[in-house]
Amino acid sequence: MSTETTDTPERNLGTQPLDAIIIEHALGNHDLVAVCAEPLTHKAVQRARKGRRLTTHMKRRIAEALNKAVTLQGKTLERELQVSDLFTY
């Protein structure tokens, strides 16, 4: 038997900055799901927090939902959070 290496990308990339921001603002996964105008599931938010690879579109969707959720709490951000602020990949 031979062991072959595959060139598949790593799926689990560790806890993302998104997780710390959600905790910092005392939000939960449901808060993002509730305010998102587009379809977003609790499972997708959890996967994003844990560092599972998401599509670019899904990352954008989560960033928009997070910005909206923070704003609805009455907090103001210095600037709107971008995908690059939330994900390390």
PyRosetta script that sets phi, psi and omega in degrees:
from pyrosetta import init, pose_from_sequence

init()
pose = pose_from_sequence("MSTETTDTPERNLGTQPLDAIIIEHALGNHDLVAVCAEPLTHKAVQRARKGRRLTTHMKRRIAEALNKAVTLQGKTLERELQVSDLFTY")
pose.set_psi(1, 138.7)
pose.set_omega(1, 177.5)
pose.set_phi(2, -112.6)
pose.set_psi(2, 147.0)
pose.set_omega(2, 177.2)
pose.set_phi(3, -100.1)
pose.set_psi(3, 123.2)
pose.set_omega(3, -180.0)
pose.set_phi(4, -104.1)
pose.set_psi(4, 143.0)
pose.set_omega(4, 174.2)
pose.set_phi(5, -97.6)
pose.set_psi(5, 138.8)
pose.set_omega(5, 178.9)
pose.set_phi(6, -107.6)
pose.set_psi(6, 155.3)
pose.set_omega(6, 179.8)
pose.set_phi(7, -97.1)
pose.set_psi(7, 36.2)
pose.set_omega(7, 178.2)
pose.set_phi(8, -79.3)
pose.set_psi(8, 140.9)
pose.set_omega(8, -179.8)
pose.set_phi(9, -70.1)
pose.set_psi(9, 152.0)
pose.set_omega(9, 177.4)
pose.set_phi(10, -65.5)
pose.set_psi(10, 134.0)
pose.set_omega(10, -177.8)
pose.set_phi(11, -90.8)
pose.set_psi(11, -41.3)
pose.set_omega(11, -178.0)
pose.set_phi(12, -96.2)
pose.set_psi(12, 112.3)
pose.set_omega(12, -174.3)
pose.set_phi(13, -109.1)
pose.set_psi(13, 13.5)
pose.set_omega(13, 177.7)
pose.set_phi(14, 82.5)
pose.set_psi(14, 166.3)
pose.set_omega(14, -178.5)
pose.set_phi(15, -56.2)
pose.set_psi(15, 134.2)
pose.set_omega(15, -176.1)
pose.set_phi(16, -96.9)
pose.set_psi(16, 160.9)
pose.set_omega(16, 176.3)
pose.set_phi(17, -56.4)
pose.set_psi(17, -27.1)
pose.set_omega(17, 176.7)
pose.set_phi(18, -52.8)
pose.set_psi(18, -42.5)
pose.set_omega(18, -177.8)
pose.set_phi(19, -60.1)
pose.set_psi(19, -46.5)
pose.set_omega(19, -179.4)
pose.set_phi(20, -64.8)
pose.set_psi(20, -37.7)
pose.set_omega(20, 179.9)
pose.set_phi(21, -67.8)
pose.set_psi(21, -40.9)
pose.set_omega(21, 177.7)
pose.set_phi(22, -62.5)
pose.set_psi(22, -43.7)
pose.set_omega(22, 178.7)
pose.set_phi(23, -65.5)
pose.set_psi(23, -43.1)
pose.set_omega(23, -179.2)
pose.set_phi(24, -57.6)
pose.set_psi(24, -37.8)
pose.set_omega(24, -178.2)
pose.set_phi(25, -94.5)
pose.set_psi(25, 11.3)
pose.set_omega(25, 177.6)
pose.set_phi(26, 54.4)
pose.set_psi(26, 45.1)
pose.set_omega(26, 178.3)
pose.set_phi(27, -106.6)
pose.set_psi(27, 165.3)
pose.set_omega(27, 174.0)
pose.set_phi(28, -126.1)
pose.set_psi(28, 173.7)
pose.set_omega(28, 179.1)
pose.set_phi(29, -58.5)
pose.set_psi(29, -38.9)
pose.set_omega(29, -177.7)
pose.set_phi(30, -63.6)
pose.set_psi(30, -33.5)
pose.set_omega(30, 179.5)
pose.set_phi(31, -60.3)
pose.set_psi(31, -40.5)
pose.set_omega(31, 178.8)
pose.set_phi(32, -70.4)
pose.set_psi(32, -43.0)
pose.set_omega(32, -179.8)
pose.set_phi(33, -62.5)
pose.set_psi(33, -40.9)
pose.set_omega(33, -175.9)
pose.set_phi(34, -66.6)
pose.set_psi(34, -34.1)
pose.set_omega(34, -175.5)
pose.set_phi(35, -93.8)
pose.set_psi(35, -10.5)
pose.set_omega(35, -176.1)
pose.set_phi(36, -72.6)
pose.set_psi(36, 129.2)
pose.set_omega(36, 179.6)
pose.set_phi(37, -75.4)
pose.set_psi(37, -28.3)
pose.set_omega(37, 179.5)
pose.set_phi(38, -97.3)
pose.set_psi(38, 164.8)
pose.set_omega(38, 178.7)
pose.set_phi(39, -61.1)
pose.set_psi(39, 127.7)
pose.set_omega(39, 178.6)
pose.set_phi(40, -148.0)
pose.set_psi(40, 133.1)
pose.set_omega(40, -178.1)
pose.set_phi(41, -108.8)
pose.set_psi(41, 160.1)
pose.set_omega(41, 176.1)
pose.set_phi(42, -61.5)
pose.set_psi(42, -36.8)
pose.set_omega(42, -179.6)
pose.set_phi(43, -63.3)
pose.set_psi(43, -40.6)
pose.set_omega(43, 179.6)
pose.set_phi(44, -65.0)
pose.set_psi(44, -40.6)
pose.set_omega(44, 179.3)
pose.set_phi(45, -66.1)
pose.set_psi(45, -41.9)
pose.set_omega(45, 179.2)
pose.set_phi(46, -63.6)
pose.set_psi(46, -41.7)
pose.set_omega(46, 178.0)
pose.set_phi(47, -62.4)
pose.set_psi(47, -39.6)
pose.set_omega(47, 178.9)
pose.set_phi(48, -63.8)
pose.set_psi(48, -42.2)
pose.set_omega(48, -179.5)
pose.set_phi(49, -65.5)
pose.set_psi(49, -37.0)
pose.set_omega(49, -176.4)
pose.set_phi(50, -83.4)
pose.set_psi(50, -11.7)
pose.set_omega(50, 175.8)
pose.set_phi(51, 96.1)
pose.set_psi(51, 20.4)
pose.set_omega(51, 173.1)
pose.set_phi(52, -76.1)
pose.set_psi(52, 144.0)
pose.set_omega(52, -178.5)
pose.set_phi(53, -64.0)
pose.set_psi(53, 133.9)
pose.set_omega(53, 176.3)
pose.set_phi(54, -123.0)
pose.set_psi(54, 160.2)
pose.set_omega(54, 175.6)
pose.set_phi(55, -70.1)
pose.set_psi(55, 160.3)
pose.set_omega(55, 178.8)
pose.set_phi(56, -60.3)
pose.set_psi(56, -39.5)
pose.set_omega(56, -180.0)
pose.set_phi(57, -63.7)
pose.set_psi(57, -42.3)
pose.set_omega(57, 179.9)
pose.set_phi(58, -67.3)
pose.set_psi(58, -37.8)
pose.set_omega(58, 177.1)
pose.set_phi(59, -62.8)
pose.set_psi(59, -41.5)
pose.set_omega(59, 177.5)
pose.set_phi(60, -62.9)
pose.set_psi(60, -41.5)
pose.set_omega(60, -179.8)
pose.set_phi(61, -61.6)
pose.set_psi(61, -42.8)
pose.set_omega(61, 179.7)
pose.set_phi(62, -67.4)
pose.set_psi(62, -39.9)
pose.set_omega(62, 178.2)
pose.set_phi(63, -62.3)
pose.set_psi(63, -43.4)
pose.set_omega(63, 178.7)
pose.set_phi(64, -64.0)
pose.set_psi(64, -42.1)
pose.set_omega(64, 179.8)
pose.set_phi(65, -65.2)
pose.set_psi(65, -40.5)
pose.set_omega(65, 179.3)
pose.set_phi(66, -64.3)
pose.set_psi(66, -44.9)
pose.set_omega(66, 178.1)
pose.set_phi(67, -59.5)
pose.set_psi(67, -42.6)
pose.set_omega(67, -179.5)
pose.set_phi(68, -67.3)
pose.set_psi(68, -41.8)
pose.set_omega(68, -179.4)
pose.set_phi(69, -64.2)
pose.set_psi(69, -41.7)
pose.set_omega(69, 179.0)
pose.set_phi(70, -65.5)
pose.set_psi(70, -41.8)
pose.set_omega(70, 179.6)
pose.set_phi(71, -63.8)
pose.set_psi(71, -39.9)
pose.set_omega(71, 180.0)
pose.set_phi(72, -67.5)
pose.set_psi(72, -20.0)
pose.set_omega(72, 175.8)
pose.set_phi(73, -77.0)
pose.set_psi(73, -6.3)
pose.set_omega(73, -178.8)
pose.set_phi(74, 88.1)
pose.set_psi(74, 7.0)
pose.set_omega(74, 178.9)
pose.set_phi(75, -93.1)
pose.set_psi(75, 151.5)
pose.set_omega(75, 175.9)
pose.set_phi(76, -115.2)
pose.set_psi(76, 142.9)
pose.set_omega(76, 177.9)
pose.set_phi(77, -101.4)
pose.set_psi(77, 148.9)
pose.set_omega(77, 176.3)
pose.set_phi(78, -58.1)
pose.set_psi(78, -42.4)
pose.set_omega(78, 176.8)
pose.set_phi(79, -149.6)
pose.set_psi(79, 158.5)
pose.set_omega(79, 179.1)
pose.set_phi(80, -64.7)
pose.set_psi(80, 135.6)
pose.set_omega(80, 179.7)
pose.set_phi(81, -70.7)
pose.set_psi(81, 135.4)
pose.set_omega(81, 179.9)
pose.set_phi(82, -104.7)
pose.set_psi(82, 165.7)
pose.set_omega(82, 178.1)
pose.set_phi(83, -55.7)
pose.set_psi(83, -40.0)
pose.set_omega(83, -179.4)
pose.set_phi(84, -65.4)
pose.set_psi(84, -22.0)
pose.set_omega(84, 176.6)
pose.set_phi(85, -78.1)
pose.set_psi(85, -22.5)
pose.set_omega(85, -171.8)
pose.set_phi(86, -102.5)
pose.set_psi(86, -25.0)
pose.set_omega(86, -174.3)
pose.set_phi(87, -128.1)
pose.set_psi(87, 144.6)
pose.set_omega(87, 179.7)
pose.set_phi(88, -96.9)
pose.set_psi(88, 2.5)
pose.set_omega(88, -179.8)
pose.set_phi(89, -122.3)
pose.dump_pdb("model.pdb")
